[in-house]
């Protein structure tokens, strides 16, 4: 029985780097309280002990059930160079949180801070899975109505990718979609500048040829960014530069559409009344459907254990959602399964750059 | 006096490849009629003469003012390989249209067909400007309210770019924004995965360093795709793969938001009434503001003369808007100015790959 399996069978808590996030450590503390009260999931808050205890006191909770605190004197700030700060600060909250998992005291790490620091801590404290070059960040993008969202990866961890990395992203995205969202045979597509096989870059064309040959992957070929509005793809694979632009442009476009709607409403009284009547619908779409924090964070897929990045501007509810996802993926033994799937595909990867 | 200056001073007509476009040649014919009736701009319809005359007859116009027809027996279809088809079909409507400009019979080409065929015809019949490797496609993306749109380039002509190409796109986008939209000192930004100078790829970092040194360019550094919703940039520079994904994701996101709004309205009677009352506002944003055809086509910047690509699904009004843009940019002598600006910058380009 592997370490991961032991971990999941005794239901370890989720370690939260409480010092990350734009809104300070109180959000992490409230999120931990919500996680226990609402979901019954245990957490370990890692950070400056006195500060965290202070937040618990403000909430009127002195010896909380399901929440423990582990003291970590240092903090990696958002503006620090991740690789330097992580090495210089072995007792930073983020590294201590990662160590709790190595020591089998927690099942996963959750952080809402510096993405680069999460990546660097994961590599320093845990290392990547043996068959993988570098982990990828997987996010969810919405679909219409009640349809499950699609998985998008990489969202920014790997700016320049080789074909073999895109193939590995396809394998990891497929498994993540199955385990997190319950897809049976998710449709996997490679994001390109057109649907024809002649489109794309040398790297995407090489990756596309190889993904076709993978058993158990329902590969549908190239997809385009306009396919977002159609229900044609469940796992969208691309390099981290393109994925980052794609994810942020969805956010930018929807914000822009909402702002334009408010702008044109200024000169139209009846329209303005109409928008007020439709405000629950507008909120459901513009705030909830496209709210990145609704989905409970983005995992760093491919580390030896499970790490989840919550949005820097996470609310306590977003932290709770991310704790839920961390717990679920740990129970599902996602990391063990990723390791096995990447090992199976490894011999084929040698045929491409 | 250069050829371009002669062309503009005698107000040559715009040559339209009437055989391109998803909806057949009747759209081009109606667009030409609207251009003359509404704007007084002359056009030459290039394509199968009998077919085009038939469309004019249906419209009740037998000897139209301001419109002439040039017969071209061949057509490059949307699904043909552009480079092969263009060379095999010297008498295709698209090549004949380009030749009319070489022969000083038209000031610009407008096509709504195969983008690759437009590019290939431009290179075969005209060639690129001497200091430029390959032309770029420039599109417009909306901003809030009454703000002028931003220019985005390259939108798909150059899938893999060197730093020097991105620098040339910055120069061309700056001039295009000035000449088409009347920007005085447009803010030029390089699309990246973050705003810090350490972000991006090797290519974007090299390009960023060089653009900073260009005189007369108001370079603001890296921008992110979320900046779409903020009024911070007027010219967005990126390679054609990223630009294509960015442009299509705007279209996809806005379509998705509109579809989601209709979806949630199903279960909310009052909200549905509200949306009906606000329908002029919704139309103004979701249909008009984000309608790619509202902006009159995307030029292929960097050919020796002016070529405009209209959307494949253009309406007659979209064709008219594109004719107007072709006429305006020809009057503004955009190509001559691009040539001069690229020549000035050429010595610096040798310092980067």
Interface residues (C-beta under 8 A of the other chain):
Chain A: X142 X143 X144 X145 X156 X159 X160 X191 X192 X193 X194 X199 X200 X201 X202 X224 X225 X226 X227 X228 X229 X238 X240 X241 X242 X244 X245 X246 X247 X248 X249 X250 X251 X252 X253 X254 X255 X256 X257 X259 X260 X261 X263 X264 X265 X268 X270 X271 X272 X273 X274 X275 X276 X277 X278 X279 X280 X281 X282 X284 X285 X286 X289 X290
Chain B: X142 X143 X144 X145 X156 X159 X160 X191 X192 X193 X194 X199 X200 X201 X202 X224 X225 X226 X227 X228 X229 X238 X240 X241 X242 X244 X245 X246 X247 X248 X249 X250 X251 X252 X253 X254 X255 X256 X257 X259 X260 X261 X263 X264 X265 X268 X270 X271 X272 X273 X274 X275 X276 X277 X278 X279 X280 X281 X282 X284 X285 X286 X289 X290
